[in-house]
Amino acid sequence: MKTACNLCFFLSVYAEILDRNQQHLAMVQIPVAFFVPINLPANQLLTITEGSPMIEVLAEESNDIWINVSTL
């Protein structure tokens, strides 16, 4: 039996975000609830309330020169 936490793990999108200067990198977990069809009426969009799934930063890296993403 899956717990709610395990279910969130499977219903997520993972993204690697890098700033323009390639000096800060973050790996984030985004719940699929944050993605909505483009034709969804505005009154049906997700509202963030206490207990709602949140975007979670899984790992971060910073460097004064640059981050070589091909080696991660």
C-alpha distances in whole Angstrom, upper triangle without the diagonal:
4,7,10,11,10,10,14,14,14,16,19,22,24,27,30,33,36,39,43,44,42,42,38,35,31,28,26,23,23,20,21,22,25,26,28,30,34,34,32,34,35,34,30,30,27,28,27,26,25,21,21,20,23,24,24,26,25,28,32,35,39,42,46,47,44,40,40,37,38,37,34
4,7,8,6,6,10,10,10,12,15,19,20,24,27,29,33,36,39,41,38,38,35,31,28,24,22,19,19,17,17,18,21,23,25,27,31,32,29,32,32,31,28,27,24,25,24,23,22,18,18,17,19,21,20,23,21,25,28,32,35,39,42,43,40,37,37,34,35,34,31
4,5,5,6,9,10,11,12,15,18,20,24,26,28,32,35,38,40,37,37,33,30,27,24,21,18,18,16,17,17,20,22,24,27,30,32,29,31,31,30,26,25,22,23,21,20,19,15,15,14,17,19,18,21,20,24,27,31,34,37,41,42,40,36,37,34,35,34,31
4,6,5,6,9,10,10,13,16,18,21,24,26,30,32,36,38,35,35,31,28,25,22,19,15,15,12,14,14,17,19,21,24,27,28,26,28,27,26,23,22,18,19,18,17,15,12,12,11,14,16,16,19,18,22,25,29,32,36,39,41,38,35,36,33,34,34,30
4,5,5,7,9,10,11,15,16,19,22,24,27,30,33,35,32,32,28,25,22,19,16,13,14,11,14,14,17,19,21,25,28,29,27,29,28,27,24,23,19,20,18,17,16,12,12,10,12,14,13,16,15,19,22,26,29,32,36,37,35,32,32,29,31,30,27
4,5,5,7,9,11,14,15,19,21,24,27,30,33,35,32,32,29,26,22,19,17,13,14,12,14,15,18,19,22,25,28,30,28,30,30,29,26,24,21,22,20,20,19,15,15,12,15,15,14,17,16,19,23,26,29,33,36,38,35,31,32,29,30,29,26
4,5,5,6,9,13,15,18,21,24,27,30,33,35,33,33,30,26,23,19,17,13,13,10,11,12,15,17,19,21,25,26,24,27,27,26,23,21,18,20,19,19,18,15,14,11,14,15,15,18,17,21,24,27,31,34,38,39,36,32,33,29,31,30,27
4,5,5,6,10,12,15,18,20,24,27,30,32,30,30,26,23,19,16,13,10,10,7,9,10,12,14,17,20,23,25,23,25,24,24,21,19,16,17,16,16,16,12,11,8,10,11,11,14,14,18,21,24,28,31,34,35,33,30,30,27,28,28,25
4,6,6,9,10,14,16,19,22,25,29,30,28,28,25,21,18,14,12,9,10,8,10,12,14,16,19,21,24,27,25,27,27,27,24,22,19,20,19,19,19,16,14,11,12,12,11,13,12,16,19,22,26,29,32,33,30,27,27,24,25,25,22
4,6,9,10,14,17,20,24,27,30,32,29,30,26,23,20,16,14,10,11,9,9,12,14,15,17,20,23,25,24,26,27,27,23,22,19,21,20,21,21,18,16,13,14,14,14,16,15,18,21,25,28,31,35,35,32,29,29,25,26,26,22
4,7,10,13,17,19,23,26,29,31,29,29,26,23,19,16,13,10,9,6,6,8,11,11,14,16,19,21,20,23,23,23,20,18,15,18,17,19,19,16,13,10,12,12,13,16,15,19,22,25,28,31,35,35,32,29,29,26,27,27,24
4,7,10,13,15,19,22,25,27,25,26,22,19,16,13,10,6,5,4,5,8,9,10,13,16,19,21,20,23,22,23,20,18,15,17,16,18,19,16,13,10,10,9,10,13,12,16,18,21,24,28,31,32,28,25,26,22,24,24,21
4,7,10,13,16,19,22,24,22,23,20,17,14,11,8,6,5,6,6,10,10,10,13,16,18,21,20,23,23,24,21,18,16,19,18,20,21,19,16,12,12,10,11,12,12,15,17,20,22,25,29,29,25,23,23,19,20,21,18
4,7,10,13,17,19,21,19,20,17,13,10,7,6,5,6,9,10,13,12,13,16,19,21,24,23,26,25,27,24,21,19,21,20,22,22,20,18,14,13,10,10,10,9,11,13,16,19,22,25,25,22,19,19,16,17,18,15
4,6,10,13,16,18,15,17,14,10,8,6,5,7,8,11,12,15,13,13,17,19,21,24,24,26,25,27,25,22,20,22,20,23,24,22,19,16,14,10,11,10,10,11,12,14,17,19,22,22,19,16,16,13,15,16,13
4,7,10,13,15,12,13,11,7,6,5,6,9,11,14,16,19,17,17,20,22,23,27,27,29,28,30,28,25,23,25,23,26,26,25,22,19,16,13,12,10,10,9,10,11,13,16,19,19,15,12,13,10,12,13,10
4,7,10,12,10,11,8,6,5,6,8,11,12,16,17,19,17,17,21,23,23,27,27,29,27,30,28,24,23,24,22,25,26,25,22,19,16,13,12,10,11,10,9,11,12,14,17,17,14,12,13,10,14,15,13
4,7,8,6,8,6,5,7,9,11,14,16,19,21,23,20,21,24,26,26,30,30,32,30,32,31,27,26,27,25,28,29,28,26,23,20,16,16,13,14,12,10,10,10,12,14,13,10,9,10,9,12,14,12
4,6,5,7,6,7,9,12,14,17,18,22,23,25,22,22,25,27,27,30,30,32,30,33,32,28,27,27,26,29,29,29,27,24,21,18,17,15,16,14,12,11,10,11,12,13,10,10,12,12,15,17,16
4,5,8,9,10,13,15,17,20,21,25,26,27,24,24,27,28,27,31,32,33,31,34,34,30,29,30,29,32,32,33,30,28,24,21,21,18,20,18,15,14,13,13,13,12,10,11,13,13,16,18,18
4,5,8,10,13,17,19,22,23,27,28,30,27,27,30,32,31,35,35,37,35,38,37,33,32,33,31,34,35,35,33,30,27,23,23,20,21,18,15,13,11,10,10,9,7,9,11,12,15,17,17
4,6,7,11,14,16,20,21,25,27,29,26,26,29,31,31,35,35,37,35,38,37,33,32,32,31,33,34,33,31,28,25,21,21,17,18,15,12,10,9,8,9,8,5,6,8,9,12,13,13
4,7,10,14,16,20,22,26,28,30,27,28,31,33,33,37,37,38,36,39,38,34,32,32,30,33,33,33,31,28,25,21,20,17,17,14,11,8,6,5,6,6,5,6,9,10,14,14,14
4,7,10,13,17,18,22,24,26,24,25,28,30,31,34,34,36,33,36,34,31,29,29,27,29,29,29,27,24,21,17,16,13,14,11,7,6,4,7,9,10,8,7,11,11,14,15,13
4,7,10,14,16,19,22,24,21,22,26,28,29,32,32,34,32,34,33,29,27,28,25,28,28,27,25,22,19,15,14,10,11,8,6,5,6,9,12,13,10,7,10,9,12,13,11
4,6,10,12,16,18,20,18,20,23,26,27,30,30,32,30,32,30,26,24,25,22,24,24,23,22,18,15,12,10,7,7,6,4,6,9,12,15,16,13,11,13,11,14,15,12
4,7,10,13,16,18,17,18,21,24,25,29,28,30,29,31,29,25,23,24,21,24,23,22,20,17,14,10,9,6,5,5,6,9,12,15,19,19,16,13,14,12,14,14,11
4,6,10,13,15,13,15,18,21,23,26,25,27,26,27,25,22,19,20,18,20,20,18,16,13,10,7,6,4,5,7,9,12,15,18,21,22,19,17,18,15,18,18,15
4,7,9,12,11,13,16,19,21,24,23,25,24,25,23,20,17,18,16,18,18,16,14,10,9,6,5,6,7,10,12,16,19,22,25,26,23,20,21,18,20,21,17
4,6,8,7,9,13,16,18,21,19,22,20,22,19,16,13,15,13,16,17,15,12,9,7,5,7,9,10,13,15,18,21,24,27,28,25,23,24,20,22,23,20
4,5,6,8,11,15,17,20,18,20,19,20,17,14,11,13,12,14,15,13,10,6,7,7,9,12,13,16,19,22,25,28,31,32,29,26,27,24,26,27,23
4,5,5,8,11,14,17,15,18,17,18,15,13,11,14,13,16,17,15,12,9,10,10,12,15,16,19,21,25,27,30,33,34,31,28,29,25,27,28,25
4,5,7,11,14,15,13,15,15,15,12,10,7,10,10,13,15,13,9,8,9,10,13,17,18,21,23,27,29,32,35,36,33,31,31,28,30,31,28
4,6,10,12,15,13,15,13,15,12,9,7,9,10,13,15,14,10,9,9,9,12,15,17,20,21,25,27,30,32,33,30,28,29,26,28,30,26
4,7,9,12,11,13,13,15,12,9,9,12,13,16,19,18,14,12,12,12,15,17,19,22,23,26,28,31,33,34,31,29,29,26,28,30,27
4,6,8,7,10,10,12,9,7,8,12,14,17,20,19,15,15,15,15,19,21,23,26,27,30,31,34,37,37,34,32,33,29,31,33,30
4,5,6,9,11,13,11,9,11,15,17,21,23,23,19,18,19,19,22,24,26,29,30,32,34,37,39,39,36,34,34,31,32,35,32
4,6,8,10,13,11,10,13,16,19,22,25,25,21,21,21,20,24,26,28,30,31,33,34,37,39,39,36,34,35,32,33,36,33
4,6,9,12,10,11,14,17,20,23,26,26,23,23,23,23,27,29,31,33,34,37,38,41,43,43,40,38,38,35,37,39,37
4,6,8,7,7,10,14,17,20,23,23,19,20,21,21,25,27,30,32,33,36,38,40,42,43,40,38,39,36,37,39,37
4,5,6,7,11,13,17,19,23,23,20,21,22,23,27,29,32,34,35,38,39,42,44,45,42,40,41,38,40,42,40
4,5,5,9,11,14,17,20,21,18,20,20,21,25,27,30,33,33,36,37,40,42,43,40,39,40,37,39,41,39
4,6,9,9,13,15,19,20,17,19,20,22,25,28,31,34,35,38,39,42,44,45,42,41,42,39,42,44,41
4,7,9,12,14,18,18,15,17,18,20,23,26,29,32,33,36,38,41,43,44,41,40,41,38,40,41,38
4,6,10,13,16,17,13,14,15,16,20,23,26,28,29,32,34,37,39,40,38,36,37,34,36,38,35
4,6,9,13,13,9,11,12,13,17,20,23,26,27,30,32,35,37,39,36,34,36,33,35,36,33
4,6,10,11,8,11,11,14,17,20,23,26,27,30,32,35,37,39,37,35,37,34,37,38,34
4,7,8,6,8,8,11,14,17,20,23,24,28,29,33,35,37,35,33,35,32,35,36,32
4,6,5,9,10,13,16,19,22,25,26,29,31,35,37,39,37,35,37,35,37,38,34
4,6,9,10,13,15,18,21,24,25,29,30,34,37,39,37,35,37,35,38,38,34
4,6,9,12,13,17,19,22,24,28,30,34,37,39,37,34,36,34,36,36,32
4,6,10,12,16,18,21,23,27,29,33,35,37,35,33,34,31,34,34,31
4,7,9,13,14,18,20,24,26,30,33,34,32,29,31,28,30,31,27
4,6,10,12,15,17,21,23,26,29,31,29,26,28,25,28,28,25
4,7,9,12,14,17,20,23,26,27,25,23,24,22,24,25,21
4,6,9,11,15,18,21,24,26,23,21,23,20,23,23,19
4,6,7,11,14,17,21,22,20,18,19,17,20,20,16
4,7,11,14,17,21,22,20,17,18,16,19,18,14
4,7,11,14,17,19,17,14,15,14,16,15,12
4,7,10,14,15,13,11,14,12,16,15,12
4,7,11,12,10,8,11,11,14,13,11
4,7,9,8,7,11,12,15,15,13
4,6,6,6,10,12,15,14,14
4,6,9,12,15,18,17,17
4,7,10,13,15,15,16
4,6,9,12,12,13
4,6,9,9,9
4,6,6,8
4,5,5
4,6
4
